[in-house]
Each structure stands twice: as structure tokens, then as C-alpha cells.
């Protein structure tokens, strides 16, 4: 057992490298890209074949899931799990993200890199920055306006709000084009607006207006709920840090992450992110290797006495919702106090 945090991780890193788990898997990714690409093409072929019929809602739901699978591929490209080189990864990421699903690769990459560096850190992780939801009781006490209104019942509203997450990704992507950190904003913007133009033109040229709007709403809602269901179990309800609380790399990643147990279907549906602990420790590891890394990482954590948290998908959602309910408690408490002034 290591003397310091850095050497603790070095010991684990050696074991994982010796098992060959950092090697690229070109065959796996060629197959996965082909299958998801075919599913994407099949969805749009069905869209044009079905035409002006309410059966389009089935196509919309299906394409919502396919967009989720494309987002998972964009995630792996961003982490250089697919290609070693930066240029190939960026080109692939922009094709899948900007062109395929209308999500800015550059915006998401910036946000996700900061999340990986400091998961669940209130000031440093953009994924737990107070926005429409509050992630801690301190954030709840500061909340005003809409977050304060939603915060009272945010656990009950969480899954309904995910229906808006697809739209949120598109809007955030467009707003990020003007931010100074955005590399190649003209290219990113051209690809994004190209996606939106072709997408909206297809919907409104093939379908009557009401049906086109229904397709758009259902497609984006399924996409949002699917993505949110994948990402919510990873860290929500796990320990959070703030200020200068910053454990060493190994503990920072393991303590804030939760694995989801399951078989091959879970691996496909969650894109390997069900092995969140292993993914956070080795973000460049190809996703098919994460399952094999799990016993090595888990055994190492047991040796060092580091808690390693793993649960079912349903239990992970329950834990995330319980955390949201607890985080919103100060808003409910103050509302109760305001409603009963006679007690003061």
C-alpha cells in the first residue's frame, strides 16, 4: 500500500497497463460505429418512407435513442478512446456531435474536461454548478427565482425536466460559439447550423406543421431523458467537495463515482459509463475494457480501504433523487416557515 496519493494511483495504473487494458480496440470501434451509423441511416430512411403519418412518433422515439448512442460515441472520441491522435478525434467528434446530433463538440469537451478534473466539486465541476437545479444545501440557501421555485420539488421534477435536456444541449452549444475558449468557432457554428437547417427542413417539408412539431418534441424529449438517465447515476448522490477540499487523484475519482451493475445490455445502453469509477480513473481506456478493469480497480480499492460504490440502475436513480430531495430541503424549510409566521 502506497505512502502517498500519487503513488497509490501509480500502483493501480501499473496493474491496469500490465493487463493490456490501455491498448486501442480499432475492431470494436469499427463495428460499433458501423452499427450505430446504420441505425441512424435506418431511422431517417424510415422517416421518409413513413411520410405524413402519426406512425412517425415511433420513428421519433427510435431516433431519440439513436441520438443518445451517437452522443456516447462522441464521448469516447473526445476521450481519445477511439483514435490516439487529437486531430482524428476532433474531426470524428465534430462529425458525430455537431453534424450528427447538433451538439457542439468544442463546448462539450471544455465542460467535460473540467468535470473530469474535479468531479462533484461545487466550484470546479460545471456539472454540479447551480443552474435550474441545486445540488447542495448551500446552493439551495442561495437560490432565487426559478431554481428556488423548482428546488422545492426538484426530485419529483427531475425526470420530467430531462425532457428539455436535448433542447438545452442545442441551446448551450449555440451560446458557447461566442465564448473565448471555443476553438474553431466558425467551423463549429457552420456544422451546428447545418445540422439544424437540414433537420428542421426535413421535418417541415415531409410532415404537416402540427405533426412536425410533435415529432420534434418527442424526438428531443426521448433523447434528453435517455442521456439524463445515463449520466444521473454516475455522480449524483455521491460525496461532494467544496473550497480547498481536494483529495489525491485516486480518491477524488473513486469517492465521487458510482458504478451500475448489469450485463451486456447495460453495457450497450449506458455505453460503458456504468463503469464510472474505472472510466474516471482511466478516461482514455476503450469502453470495452472497462468491464475487465473493474475487478482490478475494485480489488485495489479494497486493499487500500477506499470505499467502492456499486449498485443497480434503479437503486442509482433512487440515490440520485434522494440526494436532490435532501439538497432542496432548505428551500422547503423556509417555505414552511414563511407559511406559518405565528410560530416565530
C-alpha positions as CSV (number, residue, x, y, z in Angstrom):
1,X,0.0,0.0,0.0
2,X,1.4,3.4,-1.1
3,X,2.8,6.1,1.0
4,X,1.0,9.0,-0.7
5,X,-1.9,9.6,-3.0
6,X,0.2,9.9,-6.2
7,X,2.0,6.6,-5.6
8,X,-1.4,4.9,-4.8
9,X,-2.6,5.7,-8.3
10,X,0.7,4.8,-9.9
11,X,0.4,1.3,-8.4
12,X,-3.1,0.8,-9.8
13,X,-2.0,2.3,-13.2
14,X,0.8,-0.3,-13.5
15,X,-1.6,-3.2,-12.9
16,X,-4.1,-1.9,-15.5
17,X,-1.3,-1.3,-18.1
18,X,0.2,-4.8,-17.5
19,X,-3.2,-6.3,-18.2
20,X,-3.1,-4.6,-21.6
21,X,-6.3,-2.6,-20.9
22,X,-5.0,0.7,-22.3
23,X,-4.5,-0.8,-25.8
24,X,-6.7,0.6,-28.5
25,X,-9.6,-1.5,-29.9
26,X,-10.0,-0.5,-33.5
27,X,-12.1,-3.5,-34.5
28,X,-14.6,-2.9,-31.7
29,X,-15.0,0.7,-32.6
30,X,-15.2,0.0,-36.3
31,X,-18.1,-2.4,-35.6
32,X,-19.8,0.0,-33.1
33,X,-19.5,3.0,-35.4
34,X,-20.9,0.9,-38.3
35,X,-23.9,-0.4,-36.3
36,X,-24.8,2.9,-34.8
37,X,-24.3,4.6,-38.2
38,X,-26.6,2.0,-39.8
39,X,-29.2,2.6,-37.1
40,X,-29.0,6.3,-37.7
41,X,-29.5,5.9,-41.5
42,X,-32.3,3.4,-41.0
43,X,-34.1,5.9,-38.8
44,X,-34.1,8.6,-41.5
45,X,-35.0,6.1,-44.2
46,X,-38.0,5.1,-42.1
47,X,-38.8,8.8,-41.6
48,X,-39.0,9.4,-45.4
49,X,-40.8,6.1,-46.0
50,X,-43.5,6.6,-43.4
51,X,-44.2,10.2,-44.5
52,X,-47.2,12.1,-43.2
53,X,-48.5,9.5,-40.7
54,X,-48.7,9.5,-36.9
55,X,-46.5,6.4,-37.0
56,X,-43.8,9.0,-37.2
57,X,-43.9,9.2,-33.4
58,X,-42.5,5.7,-33.2
59,X,-39.7,6.9,-35.6
60,X,-39.1,9.9,-33.4
61,X,-38.8,7.8,-30.2
62,X,-36.4,5.4,-32.0
63,X,-34.2,8.3,-33.3
64,X,-34.1,9.8,-29.8
65,X,-32.4,6.6,-28.6
66,X,-30.1,6.6,-31.7
67,X,-29.1,10.2,-30.9
68,X,-28.2,9.0,-27.4
69,X,-26.0,6.3,-28.8
70,X,-24.3,8.8,-31.1
71,X,-23.6,11.1,-28.0
72,X,-21.9,8.1,-26.3
73,X,-19.7,7.7,-29.4
74,X,-18.8,11.4,-29.3
75,X,-17.9,11.0,-25.7
76,X,-15.5,8.1,-26.5
77,X,-14.0,10.1,-29.3
78,X,-13.4,13.1,-27.0
79,X,-11.5,10.9,-24.6
80,X,-9.3,9.6,-27.4
81,X,-10.6,6.1,-26.8
82,X,-11.2,5.5,-30.5
83,X,-8.2,7.3,-32.1
84,X,-4.9,8.1,-30.4
85,X,-4.4,11.4,-32.3
86,X,-6.0,14.7,-31.4
87,X,-6.9,15.7,-35.0
88,X,-8.7,12.4,-35.8
89,X,-10.5,12.5,-32.5
90,X,-11.6,16.1,-33.1
91,X,-12.7,15.5,-36.7
92,X,-14.7,12.4,-35.6
93,X,-16.2,14.3,-32.6
94,X,-17.4,17.2,-34.7
95,X,-18.9,14.9,-37.3
96,X,-20.8,12.8,-34.8
97,X,-21.6,15.7,-32.4
98,X,-22.1,18.8,-34.4
99,X,-23.3,17.2,-37.7
100,X,-25.0,14.1,-36.3
101,X,-26.9,15.3,-33.3
102,X,-26.5,19.1,-33.2
103,X,-24.3,19.3,-30.1
104,X,-21.1,21.4,-30.1
105,X,-18.1,19.1,-29.7
106,X,-15.9,22.1,-28.5
107,X,-18.4,23.3,-25.9
108,X,-19.0,19.8,-24.5
109,X,-15.2,19.0,-24.5
110,X,-14.4,22.1,-22.4
111,X,-17.2,21.3,-19.9
112,X,-16.4,17.6,-19.7
113,X,-12.7,18.1,-19.2
114,X,-13.4,20.4,-16.2
115,X,-15.8,17.8,-14.8
116,X,-13.2,15.0,-15.0
117,X,-10.5,17.1,-13.3
118,X,-12.7,17.8,-10.2
119,X,-15.9,15.6,-10.1
120,X,-18.6,16.8,-7.7
121,X,-16.6,19.8,-6.6
122,X,-19.2,22.6,-6.2
123,X,-16.9,25.4,-7.5
124,X,-14.9,23.5,-10.1
125,X,-17.2,20.9,-11.7
126,X,-19.7,22.5,-14.1
127,X,-22.0,19.5,-13.8
128,X,-22.8,20.5,-10.2
129,X,-22.8,24.3,-10.7
130,X,-26.2,25.7,-9.5
131,X,-28.4,26.2,-12.6
132,X,-32.1,25.2,-12.8
133,X,-31.4,22.6,-10.1
134,X,-29.5,22.9,-6.8
135,X,-27.0,20.2,-5.9
136,X,-26.3,21.0,-2.3
137,X,-28.0,22.6,0.7
138,X,-25.6,25.6,0.4
139,X,-26.7,26.2,-3.2
140,X,-30.3,25.8,-2.1
141,X,-29.9,28.6,0.5
142,X,-28.5,30.9,-2.2
143,X,-31.2,30.0,-4.8
144,X,-33.5,32.7,-6.1
145,X,-36.2,32.8,-8.8
146,X,-36.8,29.7,-10.9
147,X,-34.2,27.4,-9.2
148,X,-35.8,28.3,-5.9
149,X,-39.3,27.5,-7.2
150,X,-38.2,24.2,-8.8
151,X,-35.8,23.3,-5.9
152,X,-38.7,22.6,-3.5
153,X,-39.8,19.6,-5.6
154,X,-36.7,19.1,-7.8
155,X,-36.6,15.3,-7.1
156,X,-40.1,14.8,-8.4
157,X,-39.4,17.2,-11.3
158,X,-36.0,15.7,-12.3
159,X,-37.2,13.2,-14.9
160,X,-39.8,15.5,-16.4
161,X,-37.2,18.2,-16.7
162,X,-34.9,15.8,-18.6
163,X,-37.4,16.0,-21.5
164,X,-35.8,19.5,-22.0
165,X,-32.2,18.3,-21.8
166,X,-31.9,17.7,-25.6
167,X,-33.0,21.3,-26.3
168,X,-30.6,22.5,-23.5
169,X,-27.7,20.8,-25.3
170,X,-28.6,22.6,-28.6
171,X,-29.0,26.0,-27.0
172,X,-25.9,25.7,-24.8
173,X,-23.9,24.6,-28.0
174,X,-25.0,27.7,-29.9
175,X,-24.4,30.1,-27.0
176,X,-20.9,28.7,-26.5
177,X,-19.9,29.7,-30.0
178,X,-19.2,33.2,-28.7
179,X,-17.2,32.1,-25.7
180,X,-13.4,32.7,-25.8
181,X,-12.5,29.1,-25.0
182,X,-14.2,27.8,-28.2
183,X,-11.7,26.6,-30.7
184,X,-12.6,26.9,-34.4
185,X,-15.9,28.7,-33.7
186,X,-16.7,29.3,-37.4
187,X,-16.3,25.6,-38.2
188,X,-18.3,24.5,-35.1
189,X,-21.1,27.0,-35.9
190,X,-21.2,26.1,-39.6
191,X,-21.6,22.4,-38.7
192,X,-24.2,23.1,-36.0
193,X,-26.4,25.4,-38.0
194,X,-26.0,23.0,-41.0
195,X,-27.4,20.2,-38.8
196,X,-30.3,22.3,-37.5
197,X,-31.2,23.6,-41.0
198,X,-31.3,20.1,-42.6
199,X,-33.1,18.6,-39.5
200,X,-35.9,21.3,-39.5
201,X,-36.2,21.4,-43.3
202,X,-36.7,17.6,-43.3
203,X,-39.3,17.8,-40.6
204,X,-41.4,20.6,-42.0
205,X,-41.1,19.6,-45.7
206,X,-42.1,16.0,-45.1
207,X,-44.7,16.4,-42.3
208,X,-47.7,18.8,-41.8
209,X,-46.7,21.5,-39.3
210,X,-48.5,20.0,-36.2
211,X,-47.0,16.6,-36.9
212,X,-43.6,18.1,-37.4
213,X,-43.8,19.9,-34.0
214,X,-45.0,16.7,-32.3
215,X,-42.1,14.7,-33.9
216,X,-39.6,17.4,-32.8
217,X,-40.8,17.5,-29.2
218,X,-40.9,13.7,-28.8
219,X,-37.6,13.1,-30.5
220,X,-35.8,15.7,-28.4
221,X,-37.6,14.6,-25.2
222,X,-36.6,10.9,-25.6
223,X,-33.0,12.0,-26.4
224,X,-32.9,14.1,-23.3
225,X,-34.4,11.5,-20.9
226,X,-32.1,8.8,-22.3
227,X,-29.0,11.0,-21.9
228,X,-30.0,12.1,-18.4
229,X,-30.8,8.5,-17.4
230,X,-27.3,7.6,-18.4
231,X,-25.5,10.4,-16.7
232,X,-27.6,10.9,-13.5
233,X,-26.4,7.6,-11.9
234,X,-22.7,8.4,-12.3
235,X,-22.1,11.0,-9.5
236,X,-25.4,12.4,-8.2
237,X,-25.8,11.5,-4.5
238,X,-22.1,10.7,-4.1
239,X,-19.8,12.8,-1.8
240,X,-19.3,16.4,-2.9
241,X,-16.4,18.7,-2.2
242,X,-16.1,22.5,-2.0
243,X,-13.4,25.1,-1.3
244,X,-9.9,23.7,-1.0
245,X,-11.2,20.1,-0.2
246,X,-9.3,18.1,-2.9
247,X,-8.2,14.6,-2.1
248,X,-5.5,12.9,-4.2
249,X,-6.4,11.8,-7.7
250,X,-7.3,8.2,-6.9
251,X,-9.7,9.1,-4.0
252,X,-11.1,12.2,-5.8
253,X,-12.3,9.9,-8.7
254,X,-13.4,6.8,-6.7
255,X,-15.2,8.5,-3.9
256,X,-17.3,10.7,-6.1
257,X,-18.3,8.0,-8.7
258,X,-20.8,5.2,-8.6
259,X,-20.8,2.0,-10.8
260,X,-24.0,0.5,-12.1
261,X,-24.2,-3.3,-12.1
262,X,-25.6,-5.2,-15.1
263,X,-24.8,-7.4,-18.1
264,X,-24.1,-6.8,-21.7
265,X,-27.4,-4.9,-22.3
266,X,-26.5,-2.4,-19.6
267,X,-23.0,-2.0,-21.2
268,X,-24.7,-1.2,-24.5
269,X,-27.4,1.1,-23.1
270,X,-25.1,3.0,-20.9
271,X,-22.1,2.9,-23.3
272,X,-19.7,1.6,-20.7
273,X,-20.4,4.6,-18.4
274,X,-21.9,2.1,-16.0
275,X,-18.2,1.5,-15.0
276,X,-17.9,5.1,-14.0
277,X,-15.2,4.6,-11.4
278,X,-12.9,2.9,-13.9
279,X,-13.8,5.5,-16.6
280,X,-12.8,8.3,-14.3
281,X,-9.6,6.7,-13.3
282,X,-8.6,5.9,-16.9
283,X,-10.6,8.2,-19.2
284,X,-8.6,7.1,-22.3
285,X,-9.4,3.4,-21.7
286,X,-11.5,2.0,-24.6
287,X,-15.0,1.3,-23.2
288,X,-15.0,-2.5,-23.9
289,X,-12.0,-2.8,-21.5
290,X,-13.8,-1.1,-18.5
291,X,-15.6,-4.3,-17.5
292,X,-12.2,-6.1,-17.3
293,X,-10.6,-3.3,-15.4
294,X,-13.4,-3.4,-12.7
295,X,-12.1,-6.4,-10.7
296,X,-8.5,-4.9,-10.7
297,X,-9.7,-1.5,-9.6
298,X,-12.1,-2.9,-7.0
299,X,-9.5,-5.2,-5.5
300,X,-7.0,-2.4,-5.3
301,X,-9.6,-0.1,-3.5
302,X,-10.3,-2.9,-1.0
303,X,-6.5,-3.2,-0.3
304,X,-6.3,0.5,0.4
305,X,-9.6,0.7,2.3
306,X,-11.2,3.1,-0.2
307,X,-15.0,2.8,-0.5
308,X,-16.0,1.4,-3.9
309,X,-19.7,2.1,-4.5
310,X,-21.7,-0.1,-6.9
311,X,-25.5,-0.6,-7.2
312,X,-28.3,-1.4,-9.7
313,X,-29.6,1.1,-12.2
314,X,-32.9,1.6,-10.3
315,X,-31.1,2.0,-7.0
316,X,-28.7,4.5,-8.6
317,X,-31.6,6.6,-9.7
318,X,-33.2,6.4,-6.2
319,X,-29.9,7.5,-4.6
320,X,-29.7,10.4,-7.1
321,X,-33.3,11.5,-6.4
322,X,-32.9,11.2,-2.6
323,X,-29.8,13.5,-2.9
324,X,-31.9,16.0,-4.9
325,X,-34.6,15.9,-2.3
326,X,-32.1,16.5,0.5
327,X,-30.3,19.3,-1.4
328,X,-33.7,21.1,-1.8
329,X,-34.6,20.8,2.0
330,X,-33.6,24.4,3.0
331,X,-36.0,25.8,0.3
332,X,-38.9,23.7,1.7
333,X,-38.0,24.6,5.3
334,X,-38.0,28.3,4.6
335,X,-41.3,28.0,2.6
336,X,-42.8,26.2,5.7
337,X,-41.5,29.0,8.0
338,X,-42.9,31.7,5.7
339,X,-46.3,29.9,5.6
340,X,-46.6,29.8,9.4
341,X,-45.5,33.3,10.7
342,X,-47.3,32.7,14.0
343,X,-44.5,30.3,15.2
344,X,-41.8,32.9,15.1
